[in-house]
Amino acid sequence: MSLSRSASPRPQRARRTVLAVPGSSDRFIAKARGLEADCLFLDLEDAVAPGEKEAARHRIVDALNAPEGWTPRTLTVRVNDWTTPWTTMDTWTVVTGAGAHIDCLVLPKATCAADVQALDRVLTQAEQAAGLDVGQIGLELQIEEARGVLNVAEIAAASPRTETLVFGPGDYMASMGMASLSVASQIPGYPGDHFHHAFSAILVAARAHGLQAIDGPYVSIRDVEGFTESARKVAALGYDGKWVLHPDQIAAGNAVFTPSAETLERARRIVTAYEEATGLAQGARGAIVVDDEMVDEAGLKVARAQLARVGG
């Protein structure tokens, strides 16, 4: 039997920038409401001390149910991983309390398919208890350790709820024993890109299963130039966005992961022309010519992928 599934395919949300917001801080939550990130996650994991976990759950529920709006279009909550005693109650409390306002849950330290399937089952029961459609809330899976990279293909395929794979550089460096204390920065003495294998493995697994690939944070929050360089590298590889830890990183990240105006205009022409010429809604297939280039279904997918980066 397949795992929980909503009636329609998972939405393709813009995630050029994904803002981390401590779930234990009313001040940070209030500030995040008006920031121009595409997505944010209210954190119950690393940003919240063990003694504050329970209170942070209720603070997040109150924040999501408050009448004030949010500028970010996608709202998610990061629960604690399965090596902790908090995952189930994190999920139950926020979903039964404010599930109608949650687009996805973020699972850190996903190491195998069983981690994902366990959260899927708990989430299904929480949705049912809250009167929500089963499968309504998606999953974002963080790949942060050697075992996670090794098993990334099975992790990507483990639940139809999954929308993104997210690289976690800090825990990955610790897992691999890399000789640096600066997360996501170049390692002295190693001339290559120490993250290249992980970046590529995550991206291949994401694309093979129709998911987005998101890079983790750049922790030098005042170094916007360094953040921009880091974002450009993964954008060139094909990543869809990057986590941001500070408001100063948002504009830079949005710019890096936004296709040019010319690219977007042409993508819209391709989609419009293809659908008009082939009657796509009625199931017709074929190829057309746009700007002296042949466009078939593969070209249509490329155009739609560009538009998805800015929400269509």
Secondary structure, DSSP 8 states (H G I E B T S, - for coil): ------SS-------SEEEEEETT-HHHHHHHTT---SEEEEESSTTS-GGGHHHHHHHHHHHHHSSS--SSSEEEEE---TTSS-HHHHHHHHHHHHGGG--EEEESS--SHHHHHHHHHHHHHHHHHHT--TT-SEEEEEE-SHHHHHTHHHHHTS-TTEEEEEE-HHHHHHHHT-S-SSTTS--TT--S-TTHHHHHHHHHHHHHTT-EEEE-----TT-HHHHHHHHHHHHHHT--EEEESSTHHHHHHHHHTS--HHHHHHHHHHHHHHHHHHTGGGT----EEETTEEE-HHHHHHHHHHHHTTT-
